[in-house]
């Protein structure tokens, strides 16, 4: 059913994360499909509360120039939707808006994701905080099962598509073909498959600006002290231990092979 004067409520494709897992490249590539109506801004963050670059429009439909004669789905990519506990109630707000979206979530070795996050902050931030909060923040974003849980509750696992970052990097066209089939798009043969590179950072919401500035300062100092941005052995062990239960739940409930990321049977038994 379409919203009043807008796109169908069950044809919204949302790339919801995870951060530093290829969401920008995937969005920009899928947006090239002629049957896809991409949002005017990639990260609308319409259903977020603490992302400073949230799009301010009267309704979700206002984010798109949807033409039912040629478009089948809308597309946005907002990694703020899976930044619990900073962002809470996102899935419930999407549901309350009457939407039944197709939800895309990219998974990456969590240690590589964290290292990439540190590099990103070191390269782009000029402000920041202490490593204890930084560690907590980075770990939360790598607890994939925890981030997915509210979306699974609200929309069911059949509306969640989990994609592997490494497989996407190796063969982006295969990933796009999978997505096309999943949401009912015709095959498109003219994708520009070059990866996207972001520049700059969006503004921060006032409520989290100071806290995230301290985080960035700590991460930048941490990264600059290790020019290769490599995690040390004790840090890797700490992260694996902290994420063990979440990785076990991810394997149990979604069939994700977490052993490839170094979470063995001892970690899986933590569930």
C-alpha positions in Angstrom: 0.0 0.0 0.0 1.4 3.4 -0.8 1.5 6.2 1.7 -0.7 9.2 1.0 0.8 10.5 -2.2 4.0 8.6 -1.7 5.8 5.3 -2.2 4.5 2.0 -1.0 5.0 1.3 2.7 6.3 -2.2 2.1 8.8 -1.2 -0.6 11.3 0.8 1.5 14.9 -0.6 1.3 16.9 0.5 4.3 20.6 -0.2 4.7 20.9 0.0 8.4 24.5 -0.8 9.0 26.9 -1.8 10.3 29.1 1.2 10.3 32.5 0.8 8.5 31.2 -2.2 6.6 30.7 -0.9 3.1 27.3 0.8 3.5 28.2 3.9 1.5 29.5 1.9 -1.5 26.5 -0.4 -1.5 24.1 2.5 -1.3 25.7 4.4 -4.2 25.8 1.3 -6.3 22.3 0.2 -5.7 21.1 3.8 -6.2 22.1 3.5 -9.9 19.4 0.9 -10.5 16.6 2.6 -12.6 13.9 1.0 -10.5 15.3 2.4 -7.3 14.4 5.8 -6.0 17.2 6.8 -3.7 16.8 9.4 -1.0 18.0 12.9 -1.7 20.6 12.3 1.0 22.2 8.9 1.7 22.0 9.0 5.5 18.5 10.4 6.1 18.6 9.3 9.7 14.9 10.1 9.7 14.1 7.7 12.5 17.1 8.5 14.6 17.1 11.0 17.4 20.7 11.8 18.1 22.3 12.0 14.7 23.0 15.7 13.9 22.6 15.2 10.1 19.0 13.9 10.4 16.8 15.0 7.5 14.2 17.4 8.6 11.1 16.8 6.5 7.4 16.5 7.3 7.1 12.8 6.4 9.3 9.9 5.4 7.8 10.0 1.8 9.1 13.6 1.5 12.7 12.2 1.4 12.1 10.7 -2.1 11.1 11.8 -5.6 9.2 8.5 -6.1 7.6 7.9 -9.5 5.4 4.8 -9.5 5.7 4.5 -13.3 9.4 3.5 -13.0 10.3 3.0 -9.4 9.7 -0.2 -7.4 11.5 0.6 -4.2 12.9 3.5 -2.2 16.4 3.4 -0.8 18.3 5.0 2.1 21.3 4.1 4.2 21.4 5.2 7.8 23.9 3.5 10.1 22.6 5.5 13.0 19.6 3.1 13.1 21.9 0.5 14.5 23.8 2.5 17.1 22.1 1.2 20.2 22.2 2.3 23.0 23.0 5.8 21.7 19.9 5.4 19.4 17.0 3.6 21.0 13.5 2.8 19.7 14.4 3.2 16.0 12.7 0.0 14.8 9.6 0.8 16.8 9.4 4.3 15.2 9.7 2.8 11.7 6.9 0.4 12.6 4.7 3.1 14.0 5.1 5.1 10.8 3.3 2.2 9.0 6.4 1.0 7.1 7.4 -2.6 6.6 10.9 -2.2 5.1 13.5 -4.5 3.6 16.4 -4.2 6.0 20.0 -4.7 4.8 22.8 -5.2 7.3 26.5 -5.8 6.3 28.6 -7.9 8.6 32.4 -7.7 8.9 35.0 -9.2 11.2 34.3 -7.1 14.3 38.0 -6.6 15.0 38.6 -5.3 11.5 35.5 -3.1 11.8 36.9 -1.6 15.0 40.3 -1.0 13.5 38.7 0.6 10.4 36.6 2.8 12.8 39.7 4.0 14.6 41.4 4.8 11.2 38.3 6.8 10.2 38.2 8.8 13.3 42.0 9.5 13.2 41.7 10.7 9.6 38.6 12.9 9.9 38.3 14.1 13.5 40.1 17.0 15.1 38.4 16.7 18.5 37.9 13.8 21.1 38.0 11.4 24.9 39.2 8.6 26.9 39.7 5.1 25.7 37.3 3.5 28.2 34.3 5.2 26.6 35.8 4.7 23.2 36.1 1.0 23.8 32.5 0.8 25.0 31.2 2.7 22.0 33.2 0.6 19.5 32.1 -2.7 21.1 28.4 -1.7 21.0 28.6 -1.1 17.3 30.2 -4.5 16.8 27.5 -6.4 18.8 25.7 -7.3 15.6 23.1 -9.6 17.2 22.2 -6.9 19.7 21.8 -4.3 17.0 19.6 -6.5 14.9 17.3 -7.7 17.7 14.7 -4.9 17.7 14.4 -5.1 13.9 13.9 -8.8 14.0 11.2 -8.4 16.7 9.3 -5.7 14.8 9.6 -7.0 11.3 10.7 -10.6 11.4 13.9 -12.2 10.2 12.5 -12.6 6.7 12.7 -8.8 6.2 16.4 -8.8 7.3 19.2 -9.5 4.7 22.6 -10.1 6.2 25.4 -9.5 3.8 29.1 -10.5 4.2 31.5 -7.5 3.8 34.4 -9.7 2.5 32.1 -11.3 -0.1 30.8 -7.9 -1.1 34.4 -6.5 -1.6 35.4 -9.6 -3.6 32.4 -9.6 -5.9 30.1 -6.5 -5.6 28.0 -7.5 -8.6 27.1 -10.8 -7.0 26.0 -9.0 -3.9 23.9 -6.6 -6.0 22.3 -9.5 -7.9 21.4 -11.0 -4.6 19.8 -7.7 -3.5 17.9 -7.4 -6.8 16.4 -10.8 -6.4 15.5 -10.2 -2.7 13.5 -7.1 -3.3 12.2 -8.0 -6.7 14.2 -5.8 -9.1 15.1 -6.6 -12.6 18.8 -7.2 -13.3 20.7 -4.0 -14.0 23.8 -4.3 -16.2 25.4 -0.8 -15.9 26.5 -0.5 -12.3 29.6 1.5 -11.6 31.3 -0.8 -9.1 34.0 1.4 -7.9 33.9 1.8 -4.1 32.8 5.0 -2.5 35.0 7.2 -0.5 33.5 9.6 2.0 34.9 13.0 2.8 34.2 15.1 5.9 31.8 14.2 8.7 28.3 15.3 9.4 27.4 17.6 12.3 26.7 16.1 15.7 23.5 16.4 17.6 23.9 18.7 20.6 23.0 16.0 23.1 25.9 13.8 22.1 28.4 16.4 20.7 30.6 16.7 23.8 30.6 13.0 24.5 31.5 12.1 20.9 34.1 14.8 20.7 35.8 13.3 23.7 35.6 9.9 22.0 37.1 11.2 18.9 40.0 12.8 20.8 40.8 9.6 22.5 40.5 7.5 19.3 42.7 10.0 17.4 45.4 9.9 20.1 45.1 6.1 20.2 45.4 5.8 16.4 48.2 8.3 16.1 50.2 6.4 18.7 49.9 3.4 16.4 50.5 4.6 12.9 49.5 1.3 11.3 46.2 1.4 13.4 46.8 -2.2 14.4 45.1 -3.6 17.5 47.6 -5.0 20.0 47.3 -8.6 21.2 45.8 -7.8 24.6 43.3 -5.5 22.9 42.2 -8.2 20.5 41.8 -10.7 23.3 39.7 -8.1 25.3 37.5 -7.5 22.3 37.0 -11.2 21.5 36.1 -11.9 25.1 33.6 -8.9 25.2 31.9 -10.0 22.0 31.9 -13.7 22.5 28.3 -14.0 23.7 26.9 -11.7 21.0 28.9 -13.7 18.3 27.5 -16.9 19.7 23.9 -15.6 19.5 24.6 -14.3 15.9 25.7 -17.8 14.9 22.8 -19.5 16.7 20.0 -17.3 15.4 21.3 -16.3 12.0 23.7 -19.0 11.0 26.6 -16.7 10.7 29.9 -18.6 10.7 31.7 -16.6 13.4 34.7 -19.0 13.5 36.2 -17.2 10.4 36.5 -14.2 12.7 38.3 -16.1 15.4 35.3 -16.9 17.6 35.7 -20.6 18.1 33.7 -23.2 19.9 34.6 -21.8 23.3 33.1 -18.5 22.3 30.1 -20.1 20.8 29.4 -22.0 24.0 29.1 -18.6 25.8 25.5 -18.4 24.5 
